[in-house]
Amino acid sequence: MDNFHHDGTPLAGTPLTRAVLEIDEYAAGLGWDQPARLFALVDTAQLRAEEPSLAAQLAPGAHQDETAGTYTPVEQEALPAGTALDEFLGTVAWPGAVAGCALTVERLMLPPSAEESVPDGLDGSRLAEWVAAHPERQEVRMTVAVLRDGARDSALRLRDKDSATEVLTGGGLVPGLADALAATFED
C-alpha cells in the first residue's frame, strides 16, 4: 500500500498534518506569487456544534464521527500591505475558541551548498537581493501550523516540484516561523 490517496494527495497521520496539507493544497490551487495567508485552526466538532451552517459549508457531507479531533482552517483577513511578517504576527491575538493557527508564505531559499558562498556583511535587503539573483535559488511555499498545546507541523513545496506527491512535511522544518506563530498564543 502506498502513502497517497487515490487523487494523489499524501495520506497524513495526524489531524494537524492533515490541516497543514489541506492549506498547502488550497494555496497550490491559487498559484504562485501569492501574499502570505494566515489561518485560524478551529476544532471541527466544536465548529459543527456552534456554527452548523458554517460547518456544512466548510465540510459538506461530513459526519460527526469523521470530524472528531480534526481542525478546520479558517482564512483570516489579508495581511496589511507593507507590514513585515514578524511585526504583523506580534499584533495577533486569538480568541479562546481557536485551537491553533497556520501561515502559508512563499520564500526564496538556497541549497546548503550555496549557503557557504554568501558574502559576509550583507544586511536583510541586500542579502535578499543576493539570494534572488543566485542561479541555484529555489522558490518554496512554506505552510506552518501550531496548536495551543505546542504541537507543530509544516509542509514545504518547491516551485520546480509543484506536486502534492513532492511536498515535504515535518514539525521541525521551519522552526523560526513556528516559534513566531506559537508566540501569538502567549499572553
C-alpha positions in Angstrom: 0.0 0.0 0.0 1.4 3.4 -0.9 1.2 6.6 1.1 -1.2 8.5 -1.2 -5.0 8.9 -1.6 -6.4 7.9 -5.0 -6.3 11.6 -6.0 -2.6 11.8 -5.4 -2.6 13.8 -2.2 -0.4 12.4 0.6 -2.0 10.4 3.4 -1.5 12.3 6.7 -1.1 10.7 10.1 -2.2 13.4 12.5 -5.1 15.9 12.4 -2.5 18.8 12.4 -0.7 17.3 9.4 -4.0 16.9 7.6 -4.8 20.6 8.2 -1.3 21.7 7.0 -1.7 19.6 3.8 -5.2 21.0 3.3 -3.9 24.5 3.5 -1.0 23.6 1.2 -3.4 22.2 -1.4 -5.6 25.3 -1.1 -2.6 27.6 -1.6 -1.4 25.4 -4.6 -4.8 26.0 -6.2 -4.3 29.8 -6.0 -1.0 29.5 -7.9 2.4 31.1 -7.1 3.4 34.7 -6.3 0.7 35.0 -3.7 0.9 37.0 -0.4 1.2 35.4 2.9 -2.1 34.0 4.3 -3.0 33.4 8.0 -5.5 30.8 9.1 -7.2 30.1 12.5 -7.5 26.4 13.2 -10.7 25.5 14.9 -11.8 22.2 16.3 -14.2 20.9 13.6 -16.5 19.2 16.1 -16.8 22.4 18.1 -17.4 24.4 15.0 -20.1 21.9 13.9 -21.8 22.3 17.3 -21.6 26.1 17.5 -21.9 27.1 13.8 -23.7 24.3 12.0 -24.4 26.3 8.8 -20.8 27.3 8.5 -19.6 23.8 9.3 -21.8 22.4 6.5 -20.3 24.9 4.0 -16.7 24.0 5.1 -17.2 20.2 5.2 -20.3 19.3 3.3 -21.4 15.8 3.8 -19.0 15.1 6.6 -20.5 13.2 9.6 -19.8 14.0 13.2 -17.6 10.9 13.7 -15.5 11.8 10.6 -14.7 15.3 12.0 -13.9 14.3 15.6 -10.4 15.5 16.5 -9.9 17.4 13.3 -9.2 21.0 12.6 -10.9 23.3 10.1 -8.7 26.1 8.7 -10.5 29.5 8.6 -8.6 32.1 6.5 -8.2 35.4 8.2 -8.1 38.9 6.6 -5.2 39.7 4.3 -2.0 40.8 6.0 -1.6 44.6 5.8 0.5 45.6 2.8 4.0 46.8 3.6 4.0 45.3 7.1 6.8 42.9 7.9 5.6 39.4 8.8 7.2 39.3 12.2 5.7 42.8 13.1 2.3 41.6 12.0 2.4 38.4 14.0 3.4 40.5 17.0 -0.1 42.1 16.8 -2.1 38.9 16.5 -4.2 37.7 19.4 -6.6 34.7 19.2 -9.9 34.1 21.0 -10.2 31.1 23.2 -12.2 29.1 20.6 -9.1 29.0 18.3 -7.2 25.8 18.8 -4.2 26.8 16.6 -3.1 28.8 13.7 -1.3 28.4 10.4 0.5 30.6 7.9 1.4 30.0 4.3 4.2 32.1 2.8 6.5 32.0 -0.2 10.2 32.5 0.2 13.4 32.1 -1.8 15.9 29.5 -0.4 19.3 28.4 -1.3 20.5 24.8 -1.1 23.1 24.2 1.6 25.9 24.0 -0.9 25.2 27.6 -1.9 24.8 29.0 1.6 28.6 28.7 2.1 29.2 31.3 -0.6 27.0 34.1 0.9 29.2 37.2 1.2 29.9 38.4 4.7 28.2 41.6 6.0 25.0 41.7 3.9 22.1 43.2 5.7 18.5 42.0 5.2 17.6 43.7 2.0 21.0 43.3 0.4 21.0 39.6 1.4 17.5 39.1 -0.1 18.7 40.7 -3.4 21.8 38.5 -3.5 19.7 35.3 -2.9 17.1 36.4 -5.6 19.9 36.8 -8.1 21.6 33.4 -7.2 21.3 30.8 -10.0 20.7 28.0 -7.5 17.8 29.8 -5.7 14.6 27.9 -5.2 11.1 29.2 -4.7 9.4 27.5 -1.8 5.9 27.7 -0.3 6.0 27.1 3.5 2.9 26.2 5.4 3.4 26.1 9.1 0.9 25.3 11.8 1.0 25.3 15.6 -1.6 24.4 18.3 -2.0 26.0 21.6 -0.7 22.8 23.3 2.7 23.2 21.5 2.2 20.7 18.6 3.7 21.9 15.3 3.8 20.7 11.8 4.8 22.2 8.4 4.8 21.5 4.7 7.3 22.7 2.1 6.5 22.8 -1.6 9.2 23.7 -4.1 8.0 25.6 -7.2 10.0 23.4 -9.5 8.5 20.3 -7.9 4.9 21.6 -7.7 3.1 18.4 -7.0 1.2 17.1 -3.9 3.4 14.0 -4.0 6.6 16.1 -3.7 5.5 18.0 -0.5 7.8 17.6 2.4 6.2 17.5 5.9 7.6 17.6 9.4 7.3 19.5 12.6 10.8 21.0 12.6 11.2 22.2 9.0 10.6 25.9 9.7 11.3 26.4 13.5 11.6 30.2 13.4 8.2 30.7 11.8 6.7 28.0 14.1 8.1 29.9 17.1 6.6 33.2 15.8 3.2 31.6 15.4 3.3 29.9 18.8 4.0 33.4 20.3 0.6 34.6 19.1 -0.9 32.3 21.8 1.2 33.8 24.7 -0.5 36.3 27.0 
